[in-house]
Amino acid sequence: MTASWTPVGTLTAGGKSLEYTCYGPAPSDAPTLVLLHEGLGCVALWKDFPEALAKATGMGVFVYSRAGYGQSEAADLPRPADYMSVEAIEVLPQVLDAIGFERGILVGHSDGATIAAIYAGSVADYRVRSIVLMAPHFFTEEMGLAEIARATVAFETTDLRARLAKYHRDPDNAFLGWSEVWLRHGSNKWNVADVIDHFRIPTLAIQGVGDEYGTIAQIEEVESRAYSPVDTLILNNCKHAPFVDQRAVVTAEISEHCARLQRIEMAKVVGF
């Protein structure tokens, strides 16, 4: 049974009630872009980016908050070190089935990009035609762990908790579910880069030069290991959130990526 394609609603996946918002045509009428948020993100923190993508591409755009984020049900803490693999392999398939996903692209940011990559490299799903990875991470970097440690101090000593409460029903669950797993397991050299070896669909990888959580090495890992086509977009004057810092450029690049895929698929149909 699929969720209705209504602007705002909830669905159940991974045993949790998750909020969602959608824009544009339903999965039965057009390809769908599924947006996967960062480690402290949620539906609301995408701002107007999903709507802009729907208008630019003509595709449907589906956005949801994972457990522990936004107005979704709280996550069970502490999270395991492989929580992103769990989200990709166990929870995301349930989300896609719940919305009646037929074909489209996974568009992830930070943790969401890693989840999209793990899905592409671990789950054989012909419906997913491409992945867009904004600021993905496949292995830990000391500068990223240091930034998380600084954020933890800010959460404990500044108004960060109150600011997060504007977007997350349970800011402690959201923040601690993100920070503690990295600070607890980060030094163990977490690494999921081997999923790249199994990519069989095109990838668009986007990275800001000024990203405080990861370096260009993450993108270079994709370029050096993927057997399928990889396009990259490296952005100056851009930190960890390309869709915020370089909104117009990122929207246009993703739109062109979608259009190129559609042209290729149409050519294959005609050629056949």
C-alpha positions in Angstrom: 0.0 0.0 0.0 1.5 3.3 -1.0 1.2 6.7 0.7 -0.8 9.3 -1.2 1.2 11.9 -3.0 0.0 14.8 -0.8 2.0 17.9 0.1 2.5 16.9 3.7 2.1 13.6 5.5 3.6 10.7 7.5 4.7 7.2 6.6 6.1 4.3 8.6 9.5 2.9 7.8 12.0 1.1 10.1 9.3 0.9 12.7 9.1 4.7 13.0 6.6 7.3 12.0 8.4 9.7 9.5 7.3 13.1 8.3 7.4 13.8 4.6 6.7 16.6 2.1 6.4 16.2 -1.7 6.3 18.5 -4.7 5.4 18.1 -8.4 4.0 15.1 -10.2 3.4 11.7 -8.5 5.7 8.7 -9.1 3.2 7.3 -11.6 3.4 10.4 -13.7 7.1 11.3 -13.8 10.5 10.3 -12.3 11.0 11.2 -8.7 13.9 12.9 -6.9 14.2 11.5 -3.3 16.1 13.9 -1.1 18.1 12.6 1.8 19.2 15.1 4.4 22.4 15.7 6.4 23.2 14.6 9.9 21.4 17.5 11.5 18.9 18.1 8.7 15.2 17.5 8.3 12.4 18.3 5.9 12.2 22.0 7.0 16.0 22.6 6.7 15.9 22.0 3.0 14.0 25.3 2.9 12.7 26.0 -0.7 15.3 23.8 -2.5 12.9 20.9 -3.1 10.3 23.1 -4.7 13.0 24.8 -6.8 14.2 21.3 -8.0 10.6 20.3 -8.9 10.2 23.4 -11.0 13.6 23.2 -12.6 13.3 19.5 -13.5 9.6 18.9 -14.0 10.0 15.8 -11.8 8.4 14.9 -8.5 10.5 15.7 -5.4 10.0 13.7 -2.2 11.6 14.8 1.1 11.4 13.0 4.4 13.0 13.3 7.9 14.7 10.2 9.2 13.9 9.0 12.7 15.2 11.4 15.3 14.9 14.5 13.0 12.4 17.1 12.3 8.9 16.0 13.4 9.6 12.3 12.9 9.5 9.9 15.7 12.6 9.8 17.9 15.5 7.5 17.1 16.6 4.7 19.4 19.9 5.9 21.0 22.8 5.3 21.0 23.0 4.7 17.2 25.3 1.9 16.0 28.5 2.7 14.2 26.9 1.4 10.9 23.7 3.5 11.3 24.0 4.9 7.8 24.2 1.4 6.3 21.1 0.5 8.3 19.3 3.5 7.0 20.3 2.7 3.4 19.7 -1.1 3.4 16.8 -1.5 5.8 14.9 1.8 6.0 15.2 3.5 2.6 13.7 0.6 0.7 10.6 0.8 2.9 10.4 4.5 2.2 10.6 4.1 -1.6 8.0 1.3 -1.5 5.7 3.4 0.7 5.6 6.2 -1.9 5.1 4.0 -4.9 8.6 4.9 -6.2 8.9 3.8 -9.9 12.0 5.5 -11.2 14.2 8.4 -10.3 17.3 9.7 -8.6 18.5 9.7 -5.0 19.8 13.2 -4.1 21.7 13.2 -0.8 23.6 15.7 1.3 26.4 14.8 3.8 25.0 11.8 5.8 22.2 11.6 3.2 24.7 11.4 0.4 26.5 8.6 2.1 23.2 6.8 2.6 22.4 7.2 -1.1 25.9 5.9 -2.0 25.5 2.8 0.2 22.1 2.1 -1.3 23.5 2.4 -4.9 26.4 0.1 -4.0 24.5 -2.4 -1.9 20.9 -2.7 -3.2 20.0 -4.0 -6.7 17.2 -1.5 -7.5 16.6 -0.9 -11.2 14.3 2.0 -10.3 17.2 4.2 -9.1 18.7 5.5 -12.3 21.4 7.8 -10.8 22.6 9.3 -7.5 23.6 12.9 -6.7 26.0 13.2 -3.8 26.5 16.6 -2.1 29.4 16.6 0.4 29.4 12.8 0.8 31.7 11.1 3.3 33.1 7.6 2.9 35.8 7.7 5.5 36.6 9.8 8.6 38.9 12.8 8.4 40.4 14.5 11.4 39.2 18.0 10.5 35.6 16.7 10.3 35.8 15.0 13.7 37.3 18.1 15.2 34.3 20.2 13.8 31.9 17.7 15.3 33.7 18.1 18.7 33.4 21.9 18.4 29.7 21.6 17.6 29.3 19.4 20.7 30.8 22.1 22.9 28.5 24.7 21.3 25.5 22.5 21.9 26.3 22.3 25.6 27.3 26.0 26.1 25.5 28.2 23.6 22.0 28.6 22.2 22.6 25.9 19.6 20.1 23.6 21.3 17.4 26.3 21.2 18.1 27.0 17.5 17.8 23.3 16.7 14.5 23.1 18.6 13.0 25.3 15.9 13.4 22.5 13.5 13.5 19.3 15.5 10.8 18.1 17.9 13.5 16.6 20.1 16.8 18.5 19.6 18.7 16.3 22.1 17.7 13.2 20.2 18.7 14.8 16.9 22.0 16.2 18.0 23.2 13.4 20.3 22.2 10.8 17.8 24.5 12.5 15.3 27.4 13.7 17.4 27.9 10.8 19.8 28.2 8.1 17.2 31.0 10.0 15.4 32.9 10.9 18.5 32.5 7.4 19.9 33.4 5.5 16.7 35.2 8.0 14.5 38.6 7.1 15.7 38.0 3.5 14.7 38.5 4.6 11.0 35.0 4.1 9.8 35.1 3.6 6.1 32.4 2.5 3.6 34.3 3.5 0.4 34.1 -0.1 -0.9 30.4 0.6 -1.9 31.7 2.8 -4.7 33.2 -0.3 -6.3 29.7 -1.5 -6.9 28.1 1.6 -8.5 26.5 0.7 -11.8 24.6 3.9 -12.4 25.8 7.5 -13.1 26.9 9.7 -10.3 27.0 13.5 -9.9 29.3 14.4 -7.0 29.3 18.0 -5.6 31.7 19.4 -3.1 32.4 22.8 -1.7 36.1 23.8 -1.4 35.5 25.3 2.0 33.6 22.3 3.4 34.4 22.2 7.1 33.5 18.5 7.5 35.2 16.9 4.6 37.8 17.5 1.8 38.0 16.9 -2.0 39.5 13.5 -1.1 36.0 12.2 -0.7 35.1 13.1 -4.3 38.4 11.8 -5.6 37.5 8.5 -4.0 34.4 8.3 -6.1 36.3 9.3 -9.3 39.0 6.7 -8.8 36.8 3.8 -7.8 33.6 4.0 -9.7 33.2 1.9 -12.9 30.1 3.9 -13.9 30.1 7.5 -15.2 31.0 10.2 -12.6 30.5 13.9 -13.1 31.9 16.3 -10.5 31.2 19.9 -9.5 33.7 21.5 -7.2 32.5 24.9 -5.9 34.4 27.8 -4.6 32.8 30.1 -2.0 31.0 27.1 -0.7 31.1 25.3 2.6 29.3 22.1 3.7 25.9 22.9 2.1 26.2 23.4 -1.6 22.4 23.7 -2.1 22.5 26.7 0.3 25.8 28.4 -0.6 25.6 27.9 -4.3 21.8 27.4 -4.8 21.5 28.5 -8.4 24.5 26.6 -9.7 23.6 23.4 -7.9 19.9 23.6 -9.0 21.0 24.1 -12.6 23.6 21.3 -12.5 21.2 18.8 -11.0 18.5 19.8 -13.5 20.9 19.3 -16.4 22.0 15.9 -15.0 18.3 14.8 -14.9 17.7 16.1 -18.4 20.8 14.2 -19.7 19.6 11.0 -18.1 16.2 11.4 -19.7 17.7 12.0 -23.1 19.9 8.9 -22.8 16.9 6.8 -21.7 14.7 8.1 -24.6 17.5 7.4 -27.1 17.8 3.8 -25.8 14.0 3.3 -26.2 14.1 4.7 -29.8 17.2 2.8 -30.7 15.8 -0.5 -29.4 
